[in-house]
Amino acid sequence: MNRYLDALRPRLSEREYQKIRAIANSRVHRFIAEAADLCNPKRIFICSDSAEDLAYIRQQAIETGEEKRLRTPGHTVHFDGVRDQGRDRQATKYLVPKGETLSKVLNQVEREEGLAEIRRLLRNSMDGRTMIVRFVSLGPPNSVFTILGLQCTDSWYVAHSESLLFRPGYEVFRRADPEKGFLRVLHSAGRLDENMVSVDHDKKRIYIDYTEDTIYSVNTQYAGNSVGFKKLAFRLAIRKANSEGWLAEHMMITGVHGPGGRKTYFAAAFPSACGKTSTAMLPGETILGDDIAYIRNINSVARAVNVECGIFGILQGINPKDDPILFKVLTSPGEIIFSNVLVKDGRPYWLGMGCDLPKDGVNYTGYWWEGKTDENGNVIPPAHKNARYTVSLRALENCDPELDNPLGVELGGIIYGGRDSKAYVPVQQSFSWEHGIIAYGASLETETTFATVDEEGIPEINMMSIQDFISIPLGQNIRNNLEFGRKLKRAPIVFGVNYFLRDLETGEYLNAPRDKHVWIKWMELRVHGEAGAIKSPTGYIPEYGDLRCLFRQVLGKDYKKEDYIEQFTIRVPENLAKIERVERFYRERVTDTPAELFTILNQQRERLIKARERFGDYISPESFEE
């Protein structure tokens, strides 16, 4: 007899019982039974990924009030609490067994202490509710990339979001070896108010038990904290990749068209709100993923898959001019969940959507009117800066046909980009794999944005855009990347981009948002050796003639020589200061930093100093031409 199935049976209808019984993995039964015993739901719904089950989840999200229908068919809206509008760094911690330590930059709590706390908060949290059980396949099913995931939640909104974001996993679980491991997530929205919003924000906890591959989340609904297979399970995948010799990365994947009908795939790491999705959505190119990539060495080639099959994207700034494909999808009938937008007459509105916004409506604070202030007297915007949309990638006309290829796609290039207003040029190519990993990846510097609940605009190192999610020593992650590339027959070329370079005097941005398409096209040509480059102290930078042609071909506009010089001038003082900040970070906060990092940074420093001695502090790209 299976005692876990027996324990579950009183909370299951006969139909639900047969669905869970069809999965032979006793550890699946145990996790669900223990979750039910802890959270005490009235009943349990097992999602088999059938059309009927998925429709039932959508219906319940509406009937419970977690989502509301909008005017456009298929569109719904969900609101998170005022203090639940982004990933919460302070509430997110690793459960660390006694005798173990993680990097100083990671929030952590002793495992037994943390488990006792989270279990206390989850105790009876689902009383009177339904616990929904979702099975997902991270990466294409039946692939070397596949990782299985199981989430128990009492939020129909979370369950609905998973329908759009992840590949169905019930049948994969049913056919899998009964001993196959899987990632586990237990989530409860906690106590809700009349608007179905989590109210105990001071008791919000997101704890990651890496010894058991389990994530606990309570008193939160924001998808980044509650949809466990987004960034939370990503942390566990990083540990798995570390032990097995592959890479789990915070990267989008895009297919870029080149001459002669070819397509070159790039993976790119950007911190949230730094241009990752807009880069993946460039007109005329294809999107394979916008958030998380698994990268493996397959026959000495770097191949990558999108862990997900949907997008949980930031709405701010999406408009018909800059993001025509996304804007069309977001304003057309189809299954989309909006969150934390302004709603007026059944229509969603967000910041930067390219039209005048209503003067009143409903947003995450309730009824909103122009000039409304919060408890501290700050003016509340119509929609939150971190307002989101959730949509299936297959709804996009530019969805890449290789999305579900079990072998993934071959990477021609890897891109790192952050918010760097003073130092790096808009696009540059590394001198080598090692130089790119260190100077662009490990040195990635950005500013905190509205995608977290901390103060905005604070400069910080965000190593490879993975620092918020890293679950192994930071130095070990750098070594993993260095070694991965060295084992490849032909490593992807590493590029650095910076969409946020500003004029040092006026503070104005030096590039328009659409200019990134030109940088991407230049990178595609460089992968195939079909564009020239100038060797600067920080990397290979484009030649003016190539960019002038590309601006005309891609954007249909003239590219002035003075703009090129302004954008690609090497700012020696700012670059030297950047190196100092990066070195200080690793010396003070990362005890296992590989010596190679300091060697490569020092080489860059020496190149900059020599160039300054010859040309001065601010060096035109023309000075480096031979």
N, C-alpha and C positions, 0 to 999 in steps of 0.2 A: 504493500500500500504506500502511496505517496502522501505523507502527513501534511505537506505544504498544500497540496491540492485539496485535501480534506478540510484544512483550516480555512481555505478560501471559499469553499462551496456555499456556505450560508450567505455570502455577499454576491454570489454569481447566479444569474439566470441559467437555465439549462443551455441556452445558446452560447452564452459567454463561457460557461464551463467547458463546453466542447471545443471552443476556440483555443483556450489556453492548454487544454489537455493534449491538443494536437502538436504542441511543441514539447519535444522529449527532454529538453534540458532542465534538469531538476534545480539548477541554480537560478533559472528564470522563475520557477515556481516559488523558490525560497525568498528571492528578493521581493516579489510582489506580496507574498504572505507576510513578511516582516514589515513591509511598508504599510500594509493594511492594519496590522496589529498596532503599529505605532500611531498612525494618523486617524484610525477609526472611521473610515468612510461608511456611509449607509449602504452603498452598492459599488460595484466595480464594473466598468465598461472596458472590454478588450477590443481594441481596434484591429481588425484583420486586413485593413487597407482595401476592403471591397468598396465599390461605389456607394452602396447602401450605408456602410459605416462612416465613410467620409462625409456623406450628406448629413448624417445624423449629428456629427460633430459641428458642422456649420450651423445646423438648425439650433442646437443647444447653445451655441455661443450667442445667438440672437435672443433666444427665449430667456436665458438667464440674465441678459442685459450686459454681458461682458463686451459685446459688440452691438452696434446699431447699424441698420441698413441706411445706405446713402441713395441718392436719386439714380445714379448710374447703375444699371443691372450688374450684380456681382460684387459691387463695392460695399465695404463696411468700414466702420470706424471704431477704434478702441481708445480709451483714455487711461493713462497711468496716473498715479497720484502725483501731487505737486512736488513731493520730495523723492520721486521714483522715476526720474526722467533720463537716466543714463546709467552706464556701468558704475557701480559703487566700489571704488578701490578700497576704502576703509573697511567695508563690510565683507570683502572678499578675502578669505584667508586659506592657507594650506594647513591641513592637519598633519603635524610632524611628530612621528614617534620619538619617544625619549631616546637621547643619544644621537639623533640626527639633526642636522641643520641645513637650511637652504640659504641662498644668497641673501645678503643684508637688504637688498632692494625689494624683497618679497615679504608680504604680510603673512605671518604664520602664528599658529597657536599650538600648544602641546596637544597631541592627538586625543588622548582620553578626556582631557578638559574640554576640548572643542566638541567632541562627540556627545558628551553629557549635556552641553549647552544646546546644541542643535536638536537633539532628541527631545529635550524639555520644551523647546519652542514648537516642535512638530507634533508633540503629543496631543491627540484628539483634534488636530487642526482641520481635519476633513469631516468632522462630526456633522451628520445630516446631509452630506454632499456625495457626489459621485467621484471616485478615483478613476481617471482615464489612463489606460495603459497603451503606450505607443511604442512600436518597434521601428527602427530606422536602419538603413544601410548607409554608412559614411563612406563615400566613394562608390563607384559603380559596383553593383552586386557581382558575385562570382568572379572576383578579380584579385590579383595579388595586393591591390590597394585596399580591399574591403575591410572595414572595421564595423562590427555590429554594436548597436546601441539600444537601450531600453529605458524609457522614461515613464515614471508614474507622477501624475499631476492632478490637481483638482480644478485646473483652469481650462475651460473650453477654448478660450482665446489662445492659450499656449498650444493646446492640442491642434487647433486649426492652423496656427502658424507653422507647425511641423509638417502639416500636409503639403504646404507650399514650398518649404525650405529643404526638405530631405527626401531622398529616395525611399520608397516603401520597403519595410524590412520584415514584415510578418512572415512572408513566404520564405525569405532567406533564413530566418530563424528556424522555421519549420523543417527546412531541408538540411540545415547545418548539422555537423557532428554534435551530438549531445554534450560533448565535453568542451566545445568551442567557447572561448572567453568572450566577454562583451563589456561595454561601458555602461554604467548605471547612473540614473539621475532620479532623485526624489525631490519633488517641488510642491509646495503649498503656498497659495496666495495669502493664506492667513485670514485674519478677521477682515471683513469687507463692510463698507458703508452702503448707503442706499444707492449709490452710483456704481456699485460693484468695484470699488477701488480699495486696494490694501491700505489699511489705516495705521498699522503698528510699524511705521517706518523706522522708529528708534530701535525696533527689534529685528530689523532686516539682517539676515545672515546668508552668506553664500560661501559654503565651506567645501573644500576639495580634499577628499581622502584618497591620496594617490596610492596608498598601500592596498586599497580594496577597489581601485578604479571606480570610485563612487563620488557623486556630487550631491550635496544637499543645498536646497535653496528655500527660504521661507520669508513671508511677509514682503513680497515683492512681485510685481507683474511685468515690469519692463523686460522686454524679450531678451536683452543682453544678459539679464540676471536670471531669467526663468526658463528660457528655451535652452535646456542644458547642453544641447549638441552644437550650439554656436561656440562662443569663446571659452566656455567652461570645460567641455569635453576636449576642446583643442589643447588645453593644458595637459590632459592625460595622454593625448596622442603624441605630444612632444616627448614625453618620457618614454613612450613605446618606441618612437623613432630613434631616440638616443640609444636604446638598448639593442635595436635591430639594424642600425646603420643606414637609415634613410632620413629624410627631412620632412617635418611638418611645419609649414610656414604660413604666416599671415599675408598671403599673396593672392592677388587676382591673376587670371590667365586670359590673355587675349590673342586672337589670330589677326596678324597684320598682313595685308596684301602687298605684294611687291611686284616688280616687273615680270612679264611673261606668265602671269597667272599664278605665281607661287604664293604660298602663305607661310609666314614665320610666326611661331608662337613665342610669346614673352610671358614670364611670370613677374609680378611687380609687387613690392611691399611698400605701403604707405600707411602711416597712422590714420586713425579715423578722422574724417573731414579734411583730408589733405589731397583729395583728387583721385582716389583709387577707383571708385565706381565710374566717374566721368572718363577716366582713361580707358577703362574696360569697355565703355559704351561709345567710343568714337565712331562717327558716321562712316559707313562703308567698310568697317572692320567687323570682326565677330567677337562675341563674348562667350568664353567658356566658363568663367567663374569670376566672382567679384570679391572674395573674402579669404577663403582658406584653401590651401593647396597641399597635397601630399606629393612629394617628389622622390622618385626612386632611380637607382642606377640599374637599368635594364640593358644588358649586353653592352655595357660601357657607354650608354647614352642616358642623359638626364630626361626622364619622362615624368609628366605631371598629370594629376587629375584634380577636378574640383570635388571637394568633400561633399558639397551641397548640390542642389539643383534649383535653388531659388535665391532671391535677394531680399535681405532685410536692410534697406538702403536709406540714406539720409535724403530728405526731401528738399531742404533749403537749397535754393539756387537752381533747381531744375526748372527750366523754362523752354519754350519752343525754339528759341534761337540757339542756346548753348547745348541743349540736350534733346534734340527733336524726337529721337526714337523713344526715349523714356517718357517724355511728355505725352507723346501720342498714346502709349500704353496706359499711362496713368489717367488719361481723360477719355478712354474708350471702355465699352462694356467688357467685363472679364473679372475673374476672381482676384481681388486685391484687398488687403487690410491696411487701412491708414491708421496711424496712431499719433495722438497729440497735435493734430492740426486744428484749424478753426473751421467750424461747420456753420454754414448759413444756408437756409432753404435747401437742405439736403446735399449741399455741395462742399467738398473739402478745399481749403485754402492753406497755402504755406508761404513762408517767407521767400522772396526772390523768385516767385513763379511767373513774373513778367506781366502782371496786371494789377490794377488797383484792388486792394483787399477791402472787404466789408468793414463798416465801422462798429459792428457788433456781431454777436453770434455766440456759439458755445465752443469752449476749448478746454484744456486740461484743468483749468481753475473753476469751471462751471460757466455761468453766463458771463460773457466778456463784453466790454465796451471800450472804445478808444479812450485812453487815459486811465484805465483801471490800474490800481497799484497793489502791490503785495503788502505783507505785514510790516515790511521794512521801508515802505514808501517808494519802492522801485517800480517803474512803469512796466506792466506786463505786456509782452508783445502779443500780437494776434494768435500766432502759433508758436510752439516751442522751437528753438533753434535745432533741436535734435529730433523733431518730428520725423516719422519714418513711414515707409511703405513696405509691405511684404507681398512679393509676387513670384510666380514661377518663372524661371528662365525661359521655359518653352513658350511663354506668352510673348517673348520679344522676337521681332522679325530678324534680328541679327544673332540669334542664339547659334552657337557653333555646332555643326553636325556631329562633331566628335565628343560631345558632352558625355556620353555613356560608353565611350570606347574603353574596354577593360584594361587595355595597355596604356591608356593615357595618350598624351601628345608629346613630341620631342620639343624641348625648349631650345630656341636659338639664342635667347638673351634673358637676363635677369636685371630688373630695375629696382633701385631704391630711391625713394623720394620723401621729403618731409617739408616742414615749414621753416625755411632758412631765409630770413629777410635780408641778410647782410653779406653772406660769404660765397656760397657755391653758385656757379653759373647755371643757366637753365637746363643744359644737358651736357654730359661729358661721358667718355668711355674710359674704363680703367686700363692701366698698363698691363694687368695680368689678373687672373682669378683671385689671387691672394690680395693684391692691391684693392680690387673692387670690394671684396668681402670686408676688409678692414676700413678703408677710407670712405666707402659709401654705405656699407651695411652696418658694421659695428659702430661707426661714427655718426650714424643717422641722428640728426638733431632736429627737433621740432618744437612746437609750442602747444601747451595743453589747450584743448578745444572743448566745445560744448558736448562732445560725445561721452565725457566723463562728468561726474558731479563735483569736480574740484574747480578751483579758480581758473579762469581762462587766461591765455596769453603768457604763461610762464615757460621760459625756455627750458628744455630738458633733453637729455640724451634718451633716445628710444631705440635701442639696439635692434636693427633689422625689423623695426616696427613690431617686435614680438615681446617687448619687455614686460608689458602688462600681463602676459600670458605664460611667461617662461616658468617651467617647473623643474628645471635642472640648473646646476651652476652656470652662470652667464659665460664664464670662460670656457666651459665645456661646450656650450652651444657654438661659440666661435670656432673652436677646434673641429667640431663636427662638420661645420660648413667648409672649412679649409680642406679637410681630408676628403670630403665628398667630391669636390671638384678635381682634386688630384688623381682620383681613381678613374676619372672619365677619359675616354678616348679623345673627345673634343668637348671641353667644358663650355657651357653657355657663356657668352660675352657679358660682362657685368657693366651696367651703366648707372649713373647717378643723375637724377632730375630734380629740379627745384622750380616749382611753379610760382613761388612766393617771393622772389627777389624784388627788393624795393630800391628806389632811388635813395641814396644816403642823405640827401638834403631835404627833399620834398616828402619822402615816405610813400610815394606813389608806386604801385606795382609796375614793373617794366614789361610785363607781358599780358596779353589778353587771354582769357580762359581757353579759347580755341587754338591758341598757338601750340598747345601740347601735341596736337595732331602732327605738326611739322616735326617736332622732336622725335616722335614715334617713327615716322617715316624715315628720318635720317638714321635712326638706330637699326631699322630693318635693312637699309642699304649697307650699313657698316658690318652687320653680321655676315653679309655675303661679299664683303670687300669691294663694294660698288660706290663708295663715297669717300672723298678725301677727308683728312683730319689734320689739325695742328697740334703738336705736342706742347702742352702747357705744364706748369708745375703740379697741377692737381689731376690731370688726365688729358686725353685727346678730346679736343673741342672741334666743332664743325668749321668748315671753311665758308666764307661769306657766299661764294658763288653757288655752292650746293643749296644753302638755305634760301637764297633768293629764288632759285628755280622751284624749290619745294613749296615755298609760300605761294607762289603763283599757281602751281599745279594743285595743291591741296586746298588752299583757302581763297584762291583767286584774288590775291592782293599783293601789292608791291611791298618789298621788304627793304627798308632804307639802310644804307651803310652805317649811318650814325646810330640807328637802333641796334644793329649788330654789335658795334663797338661798345655801346653802353651796356648791353646785356652780357657780353662775353669778356669784358675787362676783368682781369684777375685782380681781386682786391686783397693784396698781400697782408695788411694789418688784420683784417677781419678773418682771413684764413688761418693766420698764425694764432689768433685768439681762439679760434675754433679748435685747433689742435690742442691748445692748452686745456680747454674745457674737457675735451674727450679724454686726454691723458689723466687729468685730475679725477675724473669720474672713475676710471678703471683702477687707478692706484688706491683710491680711498674706499671704493665700494665693492670692488670685484676682486676677491683674494686669489682667484685662480686664473687671472688674465694670462693668456699665453704671451711669452716674450716677443713673439713675432708681431704682435699688435704694436708694441712700442717701437720696434725696429722700423716697420713700414711707416708709421706716423713720423718718426724722426727723419726718414728719408724724404718725406713730403715737406717737412719743415726746412730741410737743407736746400731742397729745390726752390722753395719760395724765397729763402734768404738770398741765394745766389741770383735769382731773377731780380729781386729788389735792388741788389748792389749794382746790377747792370741797367735796369730800366726805371726804378723808383717804386713807390708804394702801389700805384694803380697802373696796371700794364695792359695796354691795348692788345687784342689778339693778334693784330698785324705785326707786333713786335716779335712774335715767336715764329713768324713765317720765314722759311729758309729761302 
